[in-house]
Amino acid sequence: MKHQRLHRTAARRTALLSAAAATLALTACGGGSPSGIGPVTVTVTPTVTADGSSSSASRPAAPKAPTSDVVGRGYDYGTVTRVTQVAGVTVIELDRWTWKKLDDAKLARDGVPVTPFTGRVPYENQNAKLTFTIPVADGARILYHHCVAADQPLQTRSTDAKGLKGLSAREDTVLVKLDDQGRLVAADNIPGCPG
């Protein structure tokens, strides 16, 4: 009998200890407590450890905004050989041409006539290897002109910079107007009328 009492007493103690542990666990987890103490908040801050690699080396460098090769000119003239995007900016490569009997300094200051020509071409390409990078300004006005015949009005439409590349012979040269940063703000191709 003494043995049964000891067994019951040990069982009661185990039950009481289990109940006390459960109460403490609920209190720690935000459950109610008989003493009226509010919920306990536990904040965990993650620890970041370096793995030996440089974070700047793993990220590609942001592309640099394009710069113009023609800063200081008011105008430029030639054919568009390539149109690309650099850092979100449209950029043209211009193969500069010479307007016959017109000094380049005057062309850079005043441009060339945008009127159609007939007969022989008034320009020539003296250097086909050198091109100039020209960023296109937002909102630039770009027009494509086509001459059907000298006695008819020009056919003109708006285009984008890509519309200046690959034009037909006798209408593939372009007059580019530039701002003070050397960006294209307006462009017109110079059309030649059939002879």
For each residue, the residues with C-beta under 8 A, 3 or more apart:
1: 4 5
2: 5 6
3: 6 7
4: 1 7 8
5: 1 2 8 9
6: 2 3 9 10
7: 3 4 10 11
8: 4 5 11 12
9: 5 6 12 13
10: 6 7 13 14
11: 7 8 14 15
12: 8 9 15 16
13: 9 10 16 17
14: 10 11 17 18
15: 11 12 18 19
16: 12 13 19 20
17: 13 14 20 21
18: 14 15 21 22
19: 15 16 22 23
20: 16 17 23 24
21: 17 18 24 25
22: 18 19 25 26
23: 19 20 26 27 33 34
24: 20 21 27 28
25: 21 22 28 29
26: 22 23 29 31 32 33
27: 23 24 31 32 33 37 40
28: 24 25 40
29: 25 26
30: 39 40
31: 26 27 39
32: 26 27
33: 23 26 27 36 37
34: 23
35:
36: 33
37: 27 33
38:
39: 30 31
40: 27 28 30
41:
42:
43:
44:
45:
46:
47:
48:
49:
50:
51:
52:
53: 57 58
54: 57 58
55: 58 59
56: 59
57: 53 54
58: 53 54 55
59: 55 56
60:
61:
62: 87
63: 86 87
64: 86 87
65: 86 87 89 135
66: 86 87 89 91 133 135
67: 71 133 135 182
68: 71 133 134 135 178 181 182 183
69: 132 133 134 182
70: 73 76 94 132 134 178 182
71: 67 68 180 181 182
72: 108 182
73: 70 76 108 109 178 182
74: 108 109 110 111 177 178
75: 107 108 109 110 111 112 175 176 177 178
76: 70 73 94 96 107 108 132 134 175 176 178
77: 96 97 99 107 111 112 123 173 174 175 176
78: 94 95 96 97 125 132 173 174
79: 94 95 97 125 167 172 173 174
80: 83 92 93 94 95 161 164 165 174
81: 93 94 95 131 165
82: 92 93 131 165
83: 80 90 91 92 93 161 162 164 165
84: 90 91 93
85: 88 89 90 91
86: 63 64 65 66 89 91 135
87: 62 63 64 65 66
88: 85
89: 65 66 85 86 135 136
90: 83 84 85 135 136 160 161
91: 66 83 84 85 86 133 134 135 136
92: 80 82 83 133 134 136 161 164 165 176 184
93: 80 81 82 83 84 131 132 133 134
94: 70 76 78 79 80 81 131 132 134 174 176
95: 78 79 80 81 125 127 128 130 131
96: 76 77 78 127 130 131 132
97: 77 78 79 123 124 125 126 173
98: 102 104 123 124 125 126
99: 77 102 107 112 122 123
100: 122 123 124
101:
102: 98 99 106 107 112
103: 106 107
104: 98 107 108
105: 108 109
106: 102 103 109 110
107: 75 76 77 99 102 103 104 110 111 112
108: 72 73 74 75 76 104 105
109: 73 74 75 105 106
110: 74 75 106 107
111: 74 75 77 107 114 175 177
112: 75 77 99 102 107 123 175 190
113: 190
114: 111 145 175 188 190
115:
116: 145 147 150 154 190 191 192 193
117: 121 122 190 191 192 193
118: 150 192 193 195
119: 195
120:
121: 117 124 170 192
122: 99 100 117
123: 77 97 98 99 100 112 173 190
124: 97 98 100 121
125: 78 79 95 97 98 128
126: 97 98
127: 95 96 130
128: 95 125
129:
130: 95 96 127
131: 81 82 93 94 95 96
132: 69 70 76 78 93 94 96
133: 66 67 68 69 91 92 93
134: 68 69 70 76 91 92 93 94 176 178 182 183 184
135: 65 66 67 68 86 89 90 91 182 183 184
136: 89 90 91 92 140 161 183 184
137: 140 179 183 184 185
138:
139:
140: 136 137 161 183 184 185 186 187
141: 158 185 186 187
142: 158 159 160 161 163 164 184 186 187 188
143: 156 157 158 159 187 188 189
144: 156 157 158 159 163 164 167 189
145: 114 116 154 155 156 171 188 189 190 191
146: 154 155 156 171 191
147: 116 150 152 154 155 171 191 192 193 194
148: 152 155 193 194
149: 152 193 194
150: 116 118 147 193 194
151:
152: 147 148 149
153:
154: 116 145 146 147 191
155: 145 146 147 148
156: 143 144 145 146
157: 143 144
158: 141 142 143 144
159: 142 143 144 162 163 164
160: 90 142 163
161: 80 83 90 92 136 140 142 164 165 184 187
162: 83 159 165
163: 142 144 159 160
164: 80 83 92 142 144 159 161 167 174 187 189
165: 80 81 82 83 92 161 162
166: 172
167: 79 144 164 171 172 189
168: 171 172
169: 172
170: 121 191 192
171: 145 146 147 167 168 189 190 191 192
172: 79 166 167 168 169 189
173: 77 78 79 97 123 189 190
174: 77 78 79 80 94 164 187 188 189 190
175: 75 76 77 111 112 114 187 188 189 190
176: 75 76 77 92 94 134 184 186 187
177: 74 75 111 184 185 186 187
178: 68 70 73 74 75 76 134 182 183 184 185
179: 137 182 183 185
180: 71
181: 68 71
182: 67 68 69 70 71 72 73 134 135 178 179
183: 68 134 135 136 137 140 178 179
184: 92 134 135 136 137 140 142 161 176 177 178 187
185: 137 140 141 177 178 179
186: 140 141 142 176 177
187: 140 141 142 143 161 164 174 175 176 177 184
188: 114 142 143 145 174 175
189: 143 144 145 164 167 171 172 173 174 175
190: 112 113 114 116 117 123 145 171 173 174 175
191: 116 117 145 146 147 154 170 171
192: 116 117 118 121 147 170 171
193: 116 117 118 147 148 149 150
194: 147 148 149 150
195: 118 119
